Amino acid sequence: MKRRRGLLILVLILCFLLPVLPTEAASQKMLSYLKRQQRRSKIPAGVPGGVVVANKTGETNNYTHDAAIVYSKNATYILVVMGSTPGSGWSSAGNITSLSRLAYNYLNP
């Protein structure tokens, strides 16, 4: 029963969102902004130079995260990493880079 309810909620959400989805032009503009992201110390740092990465980072005193579309040689993939780092939102940036490197190497042997 819970699964059916969850699917129903998802369908209802999609019905309300579909009319307001961005146009192709708006989507391309948003991607161009993400590709020009200046903070490159997390997911982009885990892939070789020259690989295009469109990402959005975030930090607070207790959390750090990065979400990215990686356009690699063998696969285009999405990687999202969120971390809890009490006292320093930047302390897990190295872990995010390590996870990014693992994902890249797995998909690009």
Backbone bond lengths (Angstrom), bond angles and torsions (degrees), N, CA, C in turn:
res aa  C-N    CA-C-N  psi(-1)  N-CA   C-N-CA  omega(-1)  CA-C   N-CA-C  phi
1 M - - - 1.456 - - 1.535 110.61 -
2 K 1.338 116.59 -42.16 1.460 119.38 -179.37 1.524 111.05 -63.49
3 R 1.341 115.68 -37.35 1.462 119.26 -179.54 1.528 110.79 -64.77
4 R 1.328 116.91 -43.48 1.465 120.81 178.16 1.521 110.71 -61.19
5 R 1.327 115.24 -42.20 1.464 119.03 -179.90 1.531 109.97 -63.98
6 G 1.321 116.14 -41.53 1.457 120.14 178.83 1.516 111.78 -62.28
7 L 1.333 116.89 -41.80 1.463 120.51 177.97 1.524 111.17 -65.50
8 L 1.316 116.21 -39.72 1.456 120.14 178.45 1.526 110.38 -62.53
9 I 1.317 116.77 -43.48 1.465 120.75 178.87 1.526 109.89 -62.28
10 L 1.334 117.29 -42.81 1.453 121.02 178.71 1.529 111.29 -61.16
11 V 1.305 117.08 -44.73 1.470 121.16 178.72 1.524 110.54 -61.71
12 L 1.320 117.16 -43.37 1.465 120.29 179.43 1.527 111.26 -63.38
13 I 1.325 116.52 -41.75 1.462 120.23 178.35 1.517 109.89 -61.58
14 L 1.327 116.86 -46.71 1.461 120.12 179.57 1.524 112.03 -61.39
15 C 1.316 117.15 -38.47 1.465 120.37 178.61 1.521 111.78 -61.99
16 F 1.324 116.47 -35.43 1.461 119.60 179.34 1.528 111.68 -79.44
17 L 1.334 117.83 -29.81 1.454 120.99 -176.69 1.527 113.59 -85.20
18 L 1.315 118.12 -32.26 1.461 119.99 -175.26 1.523 113.66 -54.28
19 P 1.336 119.46 -40.59 1.471 117.88 -179.94 1.525 113.83 -66.58
20 V 1.321 118.57 -17.39 1.462 120.10 -176.74 1.528 112.73 -112.61
21 L 1.326 117.36 14.26 1.461 119.97 176.99 1.518 109.02 -63.97
22 P 1.342 116.89 147.02 1.467 118.99 -178.56 1.524 111.78 -68.01
23 T 1.308 115.07 154.32 1.457 121.18 175.95 1.523 109.12 -71.64
24 E 1.320 116.94 168.79 1.468 121.30 176.48 1.525 110.39 -59.56
25 A 1.326 117.06 -41.51 1.471 120.62 179.57 1.525 110.75 -63.33
26 A 1.329 116.90 -43.09 1.471 120.22 179.17 1.527 110.61 -66.01
27 S 1.318 117.44 -39.23 1.467 121.27 178.17 1.521 110.61 -61.76
28 Q 1.326 117.10 -43.70 1.465 120.88 179.71 1.531 111.30 -65.41
29 K 1.326 116.17 -36.72 1.468 119.95 178.30 1.530 110.46 -65.63
30 M 1.347 116.60 -42.56 1.467 120.13 178.17 1.526 110.91 -63.28
31 L 1.335 117.04 -42.43 1.464 120.32 177.92 1.527 111.23 -62.03
32 S 1.309 117.01 -38.51 1.468 119.06 179.73 1.529 110.88 -64.53
33 Y 1.327 117.66 -36.19 1.472 120.81 175.54 1.523 110.34 -63.81
34 L 1.329 116.37 -45.72 1.465 120.45 -178.69 1.528 111.77 -64.35
35 K 1.318 117.34 -35.16 1.466 120.90 179.08 1.525 111.96 -69.38
36 R 1.339 117.18 -21.03 1.463 121.13 179.33 1.529 112.92 -97.55
37 Q 1.317 117.21 12.32 1.467 122.27 178.95 1.530 109.70 -52.02
38 Q 1.313 116.93 134.30 1.460 121.98 -178.46 1.531 113.41 -85.61
39 R 1.313 117.48 -28.03 1.468 120.44 179.76 1.522 108.91 -83.49
40 R 1.310 116.42 106.52 1.460 122.24 -173.59 1.530 111.94 -118.23
41 S 1.327 117.98 20.13 1.471 120.99 -173.15 1.520 114.72 -89.49
42 K 1.313 118.60 1.02 1.463 120.28 -177.50 1.524 110.02 -113.27
43 I 1.324 119.36 -105.43 1.471 121.09 -177.74 1.530 111.68 -59.34
44 P 1.324 120.78 -47.37 1.469 119.07 -179.24 1.535 113.29 -59.47
45 A 1.317 117.77 -30.69 1.467 120.94 -179.82 1.522 112.18 -68.75
46 G 1.329 117.43 -15.96 1.455 120.88 -178.75 1.515 114.38 -92.40
47 V 1.324 117.49 1.22 1.468 120.60 179.11 1.529 108.82 -117.96
48 P 1.336 117.42 155.73 1.466 119.52 -179.91 1.525 112.41 -62.05
49 G 1.310 115.77 152.93 1.458 120.98 175.99 1.516 110.61 -57.41
50 G 1.298 117.15 146.44 1.447 121.69 -179.91 1.517 114.02 92.44
51 V 1.333 117.57 -16.34 1.467 120.80 176.82 1.520 107.47 -78.88
52 V 1.321 117.15 128.62 1.464 121.41 -179.13 1.529 109.11 -77.06
53 V 1.341 115.25 129.73 1.458 121.60 178.33 1.525 108.02 -131.76
54 A 1.321 116.15 128.02 1.463 122.14 174.44 1.520 105.87 -108.17
55 N 1.323 117.24 111.98 1.469 118.57 -173.53 1.519 113.16 -137.94
56 K 1.321 113.69 163.12 1.470 122.98 176.67 1.512 107.77 -137.19
57 T 1.320 116.24 119.92 1.458 121.31 -179.72 1.518 111.06 -100.86
58 G 1.316 115.20 168.77 1.458 121.23 174.48 1.507 109.99 -159.39
59 E 1.315 115.90 143.95 1.454 121.26 179.49 1.525 110.46 -145.53
60 T 1.309 115.46 145.43 1.458 122.93 167.12 1.519 105.74 -135.84
61 N 1.313 116.90 -174.53 1.466 119.28 177.31 1.516 112.53 -64.07
62 N 1.338 117.37 -24.76 1.461 120.00 -174.11 1.523 115.13 -119.45
63 Y 1.315 117.90 -4.28 1.465 120.55 -176.81 1.516 111.04 -141.51
64 T 1.314 114.94 152.07 1.459 121.22 171.71 1.517 107.85 -143.39
65 H 1.319 116.32 145.24 1.454 119.04 178.89 1.520 110.19 -155.50
66 D 1.325 114.07 163.95 1.451 121.44 175.18 1.523 107.30 -151.54
67 A 1.303 116.31 140.08 1.458 122.83 175.67 1.517 106.17 -128.18
68 A 1.348 116.39 133.37 1.461 118.80 -173.98 1.519 112.55 -146.78
69 I 1.317 113.68 151.25 1.459 122.05 165.44 1.520 104.43 -106.07
70 V 1.335 116.29 122.12 1.463 121.61 -178.58 1.528 107.81 -108.73
71 Y 1.314 115.92 122.47 1.463 122.09 -179.47 1.531 107.96 -99.55
72 S 1.327 116.30 79.76 1.463 119.97 -176.20 1.522 111.20 -91.79
73 K 1.334 115.45 173.24 1.459 122.11 -175.92 1.530 112.26 -59.65
74 N 1.316 117.74 -45.54 1.464 121.47 -174.55 1.524 114.53 -98.58
75 A 1.313 117.22 -14.68 1.464 119.19 -177.05 1.520 110.39 -162.36
76 T 1.319 115.07 142.62 1.455 120.39 167.11 1.517 105.47 -98.80
77 Y 1.335 116.38 126.90 1.461 118.95 -175.75 1.523 110.85 -141.38
78 I 1.320 114.37 161.65 1.463 122.04 177.38 1.515 107.95 -110.33
79 L 1.320 116.00 132.18 1.459 122.01 177.19 1.527 108.09 -128.76
80 V 1.320 116.08 128.04 1.463 122.03 177.44 1.516 107.36 -127.32
81 V 1.336 116.26 126.47 1.457 121.54 -179.88 1.524 108.05 -130.18
82 M 1.334 115.67 129.82 1.460 121.39 177.00 1.519 108.02 -125.18
83 G 1.326 116.42 135.92 1.459 119.35 -178.30 1.512 112.49 -134.75
84 S 1.317 114.59 143.52 1.454 121.74 174.42 1.523 107.88 -98.09
85 T 1.324 116.04 121.42 1.461 120.99 -177.02 1.521 109.44 -135.64
86 P 1.327 117.16 76.80 1.465 119.86 -176.56 1.520 112.91 -51.76
87 G 1.321 115.14 126.89 1.452 121.13 176.66 1.514 114.64 93.85
88 S 1.329 117.63 -24.34 1.462 119.68 -179.29 1.518 110.37 -155.81
89 G 1.322 116.36 105.05 1.450 120.78 179.65 1.513 113.72 -64.17
90 W 1.328 118.20 -16.98 1.462 121.32 -177.70 1.520 113.06 -92.06
91 S 1.329 118.90 -11.55 1.465 119.82 -171.46 1.517 114.25 -66.96
92 S 1.326 119.24 -18.56 1.464 119.68 179.49 1.523 113.24 -103.19
93 A 1.316 117.88 9.99 1.468 120.40 179.45 1.525 110.70 -58.75
94 G 1.319 117.64 -38.64 1.463 121.46 177.78 1.520 112.18 -63.28
95 N 1.335 116.74 -36.55 1.467 120.16 177.02 1.525 111.05 -66.11
96 I 1.321 116.59 -38.81 1.465 120.35 178.11 1.523 109.72 -64.11
97 T 1.325 116.78 -41.72 1.463 120.62 177.32 1.523 110.56 -61.73
98 S 1.329 117.32 -42.12 1.472 120.93 179.20 1.527 111.31 -62.45
99 L 1.340 116.91 -43.61 1.470 120.27 177.60 1.523 110.76 -63.58
100 S 1.309 116.64 -38.26 1.453 121.11 178.31 1.530 110.53 -62.32
101 R 1.335 115.80 -44.07 1.467 120.45 179.48 1.530 110.92 -63.02
102 L 1.331 116.46 -41.70 1.468 120.73 177.75 1.529 110.96 -60.68
103 A 1.312 117.53 -46.14 1.465 121.62 -179.75 1.529 109.89 -63.15
104 Y 1.319 116.91 -45.82 1.454 120.06 -179.08 1.524 111.22 -61.06
105 N 1.332 116.57 -47.91 1.470 120.48 -178.89 1.519 112.69 -64.81
106 Y 1.312 116.84 -34.31 1.469 120.41 177.67 1.528 111.07 -66.55
107 L 1.315 116.19 -42.25 1.470 120.35 -177.16 1.532 113.23 -84.68
108 N 1.324 116.35 -12.13 1.467 121.79 179.93 1.527 110.11 -131.75
109 P 1.345 116.72 68.75 1.478 120.21 -175.29 1.527 112.63 -66.45
